[in-house]
Amino acid sequence: MKENIRSELFFLKQFGFSSALLQHVFLLGLDPIDVIFYQNSNQYELKRNLTKKETKLSMNIIEYKRFKIDLFKNEELLRKNTYNKIFFKYDENELTKLIPNQIMPLFMYAKGDHTLLSESMKRVAIIGTRQPSDKAIRRTELITKKYVKDNYVIVSGLAEGIDTISHNSAIDNGGKTIAVLPTNFNNIYPSKNKKLTKKILNNGLLMTSIGPKENTYKSSFLERNKYVANISDLVIVTETNLKSGTMNTIRNASEANKKILFFNQDDEAINEKIYKFGGEMLDE
């Protein structure tokens, strides 16, 4: 029964219902179909809290059933194989052991080698600017090679610049890498990294909190940074700006009590800010 409810929550989320609503229904132990699509006086208060969009969706169960059948038939992520996996927030699994409940999404989607998330694996996030200097590129390649030799899985966010270099260097040196995406698997961003995602599938793991029918928002990039920080044992910064996505990841790593290492940024203000987050400067 629990498996059926979890599956229903997945389809309802892809149909357009919010995680907040679906979590509430799940924790109350209610049947999500009865709550959302059928009038029941005992669930009136829940119905009242639907948004305008959700209210409109809840008026057409026939459309929902068609949507569900179509998604089940056509979505590759739902094919049962050793590569695809959907992690549920309220299960005990590899991911819920790494990401705290308060920031764990209702569902997290993965393709590739899930064993890279096991407690026995060592993971390091190597992150930085989208527009790296030549010095930062060399630093990233060298530090990635070092940690691959030390049997670390390289974690990053698939962004242009340092993230891309980290993933590619891990693969080129025979290592494993995890890419945490801010988009779903059908809309890779940046698009130039589509080939890289295919390489990662053969050498690691792709992860995202964005379902196959969900959109990416500005907040999705910030959430991605949280997951990068939390699934890693330590975070290494090769080059960053004072206000950036990288600095946001550093902040998240600090809040998660992760070890933070960084290279001298040749900018006192940037170095000082990383120090305040508990960072330790690396020797060149």
N, C-alpha and C positions, 0 to 999 in steps of 0.2 A: 504493500500500500504506500509506504514511504517513497519507494522508487517511482511509483505512478504520480504522486503529488509533485515530486521534484521535477519530473519530466514535464508536467503540466505547467509548472511555474516558469520553466525555460521557454515554452512556446508562448505563454502569456506575455512574458517580458519582450520577446521578439515582436509580438503583435502590437506592443506599445504601452503596456502597463508598467508602472514604475516599480523599482526595487523596493521602495519604502512600503508601498501597498502590499506587494507580494510577500515581503518579510513579515509584515504585520499579520497577514492571513495565515502564513505558515506557523508562526509562533503561537497563534491562538488555536492551532490544530483544526482549522476549518477547511472544508472542501472549497478550493479556489473557484471552481466552476459555479457552484451554488451561490457563493458570495457575490461574484461579479456579474453573472448573467441572469440569475433568477431572483425574483422578488421573494424575500424571506423576512418577515417582521423581526426575527431575532438578530438579523444582520443589517438592520436599517441604518444604524449609525455608521457602519463601514461604507455603505452605499452613499451616504451623504458626503463622505470625505473624498469621493472620486473627483478628479479634475474634470474640466469640461471635455478635454480630449478623451479621458477614460470613460466618462459617462456616455459619450457618443459610441465608443468602441463596445461598451457593455450592452448596447442595444441590438447587436447583430451577432448572435452566436453562430448563425449559419456561415457568415463571412469568416469568423474565427476558425471554424472547423475546416473550411476550404483552405484557408491560409496554412493551417497546421499540416494538412495532407500534402500540400504543395511543397512546404519547407522540408518536410520529412523525406520526400522523394528526391528533391534537387540539391539539398545542402550537403556538400562533401564532408563537412565537419561531423555530421551525424552518422557517417559510415562507421560501422564497428570494425576497428582494426587496432593494431598495437600502437599506432601513431597518434590517433585522436583521443583526447580526453577532456571531459568537462568537469571541473572541480566545483563542488557546491559548498557554500559558506558554512552550513550546519552539519557537514560530515567531518569525520576525523580523517584527514588525508595528509599527504606530503606538504601541500600548500598551506593548509590551515595551521600546520605546526610552525610555519615560517612567517605568515602574515597575521598580525593581531586582528581579533574579531572586529574591532571598531573601524578598521580600514579595509577589511577583506570584502570584496564585492560579492554580490549574491552568487554570481557565477564567474569563474575564470576559465578561459578556453586555452587548450594547449595542443600543439602538434609537434611530434618529434620524440626525443628520448626523455621520458618522464623521470627516469632514474637520476637525472642530473639535479633533481630537487630533493633527493634523499638526504637524511641527516649525516650520512657517511661522507658526502661529497663536500669539498671545500670550494667556495664561490667568492670571486672578487669582482666588484663592479669597477670597470675602467671607463671613465667618463670625461667629457670636456666640451669645449666650444664647437660650434658647427663650422667655424672658419679658423682652423688652426694654423699657427705659424709652422715653418719648416722645423724649428726646434721641437715644437710640441708633437709633430708627426713622428720624429725620430724617437722622442721620449716614449710615446705610446707604443711604437713597434717594439722597442727594447723591453719595456716593462711588461708588455703582454707576453713576449717570448719567455721572460724570466718566470712569470707565474704559471705559464703552461708547463714549463719544465718542472715546476714544483707541484704539478698535478692539481692545479686550480681550474675550475670552470670559469670562463670569462663571461661576465654579465654586462650588458649595455642596452641602450634603448633604440637602436636601429636608425638614429638620426644621422644626418650628414655630418661630416667631420670626424671628430674623435671616436664617436660610437661606431661608425662604419669601419674605421681603421682598426679598432679593437676587435670587432667581429672577424674581419678579414685576416688580421695577424694571428688570431687564435687558430683559425682554420689552416692558414699557411704553415703554421708551426706544429700541425698535427694535434691540436687541442680541441676541446669542446667549448661551445659557446651558447649562451641563452640570450635571446633578443626579446625584450618586453615591448610590445607594440602599443601605440596610442590609437590604433585603428583596428578594424576587424581584418580577418585574413583575406577577404575579398577586395580590400582597398588599401593596398600597401602604400605607406607614406614614409619617405619620399618614393615616388614611383620608380626612380632610378635604382632603388634597392630591391626590386623584385627578384633579380637574379641572385642577389645576396641571400634572400630568404630561402631560395631553393638550395643554395649551398649549406645554409644553416640546418635545414631539414635533414641533410645527410650527415651533419656533424654536431648536432645539438638539438635545441628546443626553441620553438616560437611560442610566445604567450601573449594573451591580451584579455582585458576585461570587457571588450566591446564585442557583443554578439553579432552574428551574421546579418541581422536586419536592423542593427542599431547604428546610430550616427556618431561621429566623433565631434567633440566640442573642445573649446580651449581648455576646459577643466580636465579633459581626458589626458592631456599631456602632463599635467601636474600629478594626476593620479598614477600615471605610468611611472613617474619619478619615485613615488612612494613604494611601488612594488619593486623597482630596481634596488632601492636601498634596503628593503626589508628581506629580500631573498638572498642577499649577499652577506658574507661574513665581515667583509671590509670593503671600503670604497677608496679608490685611488683617482685623484684629479690631476690631469696633466696640464690643462690650460683652461681658464675660465674668465668671464667678465664679472664685474661687481654685481650686476643684476642680470640673472640668466637662469635658464632651466637647470644648468649644472649646479648653480648655487642653491636652487630649490632642492635638488637631490641631496646636496650636502646637509642642508637643514633637516631633511627627512632622516638621513643617516644618523645625525646627532640625536634626534628625538628617539630613534630606535636603539640608541646606545651602541652603534657600530663604530669600529675603528676607522678613522679617516686619515689618509695619507695624501700629501700633495707636494708638488714641485714648487720651487720658488717662482712666483708669478711676475717677478720684477715690477711689482706694484705694491707699495706698502699698504694701501687701503684694502686690496683684495686679500693679501696675506693675513692682515689683521682680522678680517671678517672670518676667514676660514679657521684661524686660531680660536676665535670666540666660539666656534661650533665644535671645538675640541680637536681640531686637525693637528697633525704632526708633520713637519716639513721633512721631505726626503732629501738625501744627498744626491747630487748629480752623478 
